[in-house]
Amino acid sequence: MDATVLANEQVIDGRCERCGSEVEVRQLEQWFFRITDYADRLLEDMATIEWPPHVVTMQENWIGRSEGAEVIFRCEALGIDYPVFTTRPDTLFGATFFVMAPEHPDVFRMSDAPEVHQYVNHVLAASAEDRGAEHREKTGVPLGHTVTNPVTGEEIPVFVADYVLMEYGTGAIMAVPAHDERDFEFAEKFGLEIRRVVEPADGDAPEGEAFVGHSEGERLVNSGEFTGMPAPEAKRAITEWLRERGLGQPTVNYRLRDWLLSRQRYWGCPIPILYCDDCGMVPVPEDQLPVELPDIEDYAPKGRSPLATAEDWLITECPRCGGPARRETDTMDTFVDSSWYFLRYCDPHNSEAPWDREVLRRWMPVDQYIGGVEHAILHLMYARFFVKALADMGLLDVQEPFARLFTQGMITRDGAKMSKSRGNTVSPSEYIERFGADTLRCYILFIGPPQKDADWQDAGVGGVHRFLSRLWTVAHETAERVEDSPDGEASPLLRKTHWAIDRVTRDLEEESFGFNTAIAAVMELTNEIYRRRDQDPPGHVRFAVATAGSLIFPFAPHLGAEVYEMMTGDRVWEQAWPVADRALLAADEIQLVVQMNGKLVDRLPAPAGASRETLEEIARGSDKVTSRLDGRQIVKTVVVPDKLVNFVVR
């Protein structure tokens, strides 16, 4: 158990993403970065970078922008206004009760009864996912107060209930049971009024259940002066009615919450704040930065920062008044460091500042970032926020840290993520000792498309080792031959060699990093060498073997270099990359695979070696593509020459 606080992003299924312990909700005074101020920019600037659609969607969903209205429900008995965010102000006339999240700070102000305390403590032990589960039985406790529905003037009862989460909106909701399934179930259980205020334009709404529409094609009923008005128009009209009376206003809500960065751990950067009895909170002066961690004996948090026990470090002098002061003992989340370390890499020897702006103007943004999709919300979101904040401070000239993103898959074993606890890890040293580093490297790259998960198979390692051994053997055989005849006209093996050059070159240049298909092409060339080594001219055989060595060099550098030097006497890394002779590439017809969002929709004939533009034009001409678009737009096109065209559609 870490015994420290976590940001929302670090809580997975109600448990700490690092240690797996169940998370407990507590009210603490903490430090935050105001990432919510950047929510719109984080959304809008997605259009300026080339990231996988699924990662873009994950970030958009996490930020969770929604437009609606903030509506004021007043508790007259306490003299308190409670703002509520809703995307459906057109349903306000159907709000018949009011619900607070158990974490809402005013729950105990509403009621300090033992049953309320007992209920709240019980609920907070459950995860947000469990509380929001669709079929979970609705529970709650009345708080003994009412609030005023601002459009009807009615006093409606207030409850605390587990299905309302503090992280959405203001932590309180207006409950409209006729038009929300969870509110409907709660109202039925507690015998509360269910009042329909929106229905389809044709009036055909289901009975005995909540009618959850989407405003389009709906009209208002039982809604006073707004009755009969189309729902979209009523949204605007009711919001304006509220604004004129000081009872509400149009607003935008976000799922994103400010970044809680306080940690009660030893590791992490100390938060540079001092506490003085006379001056209050005082920032550590710049000439005293960075604040360095002290040496301590016990690193265990025990519910508070272990730094609190280091009194020689803890007690210091206030830089304003010179009186005694104590340091902040919380440290920063380690994601703070991973949000800007790449900037330091651009100027690592700078002893005067974290970096020189002119240096970063040359190096940033990062052209190509490769990382696991598990960082889509954590590191990648935070890094984007840091860069924007630093740019606003005049320290950077870019708005995005990573221009392009590639998310690689995970290698599993026996269908599960490798883990010491499962006993299914792979020790590289064992395979290197048995097969060599080239085999291990090649197998990892050959196991499948790098963006997909792949399962480790020992048989696959052996297969790659046999391929490399075969290339080594044919290289030795060819090196011993005497070339005593002219090469003559282009042979099938020469054509195959240039095919392999073209194929590997294109695979390495593709955005999809086609390492597995590039290695497969060298395997195919090696097999062709074996089939034709006694039929085709010796010069062509030698050229084919040397080419196989140079093409496999990026994946198996030791063997590739040896093979190439045996054939040519040269060092492969000092030579230019081979170039395919277009005249020797067969102009045969290929079958072009056409996909939409990764799913097959058509297969079309296309000329081999056609340009990207030609292949995209052929794919766009497919009737199946046209019919499946159905009003959606093609936002990105991925072309793999001689293979496929994939349209990313939204």
Salt bridges, closest charged atoms under 4 A:
ASP2 OD1 - ARG18 NH1 2.95
ASP2 OD2 - ARG265 NH2 3.07
GLU22 OE1 - ARG15 NH2 3.92
GLU24 OE2 - ARG26 NE 3.13
ASP40 OD1 - ARG65 NE 2.91
ASP45 OD2 - LYS388 NZ 2.44
GLU67 OE2 - ARG65 NH1 2.91
GLU76 OE1 - ARG74 NE 3.44
ASP81 OD1 - ARG74 NH1 2.70
ASP90 OD2 - ARG88 NH2 2.76
GLU103 OE2 - ARG131 NH1 2.71
ASP112 OD1 - HIS117 NE2 2.67
GLU137 OE2 - LYS189 NZ 2.97
GLU154 OE1 - ARG195 NH2 3.19
ASP162 OD2 - ARG136 NE 3.14
GLU185 OE1 - LYS138 NZ 3.18
GLU193 OE2 - ARG195 NE 3.03
GLU199 OE2 - ARG219 NH2 2.64
GLU207 OE2 - ARG196 NH1 4.00
GLU218 OE1 - ARG88 NH2 3.26
GLU240 OE2 - ARG243 NH2 2.42
GLU244 OE1 - ARG245 NH1 3.54
ASP298 OD2 - LYS302 NZ 2.52
ASP333 OD2 - ARG263 NH2 3.26
GLU358 OE2 - ARG361 NH1 2.27
ASP392 OD2 - ARG41 NH1 2.85
ASP397 OD1 - ARG357 NH2 2.48
ASP397 OD2 - ARG361 NH2 2.78
GLU400 OE2 - ARG384 NH2 2.76
GLU400 OE2 - LYS388 NZ 2.89
ASP438 OD1 - HIS558 ND1 2.95
ASP458 OD2 - ARG413 NH2 3.44
GLU477 OE1 - ARG533 NE 3.31
GLU483 OE2 - ARG542 NE 2.52
ASP502 OD2 - ARG506 NH2 2.85
ASP502 OD1 - ARG582 NH1 2.82
ASP507 OD2 - ARG503 NE 3.45
ASP507 OD1 - LYS643 NZ 3.29
GLU510 OE2 - ARG612 NH2 2.60
GLU511 OE1 - LYS636 NZ 3.98
GLU524 OE2 - LYS496 NZ 2.49
GLU528 OE1 - ARG531 NH2 2.50
ASP534 OD1 - ARG481 NH2 2.72
ASP536 OD1 - ARG532 NH2 3.03
GLU574 OE2 - ARG571 NH1 3.87
ASP602 OD1 - LYS624 NZ 3.89
GLU616 OE2 - ARG620 NE 2.98
ASP642 OD2 - ARG506 NH2 3.08
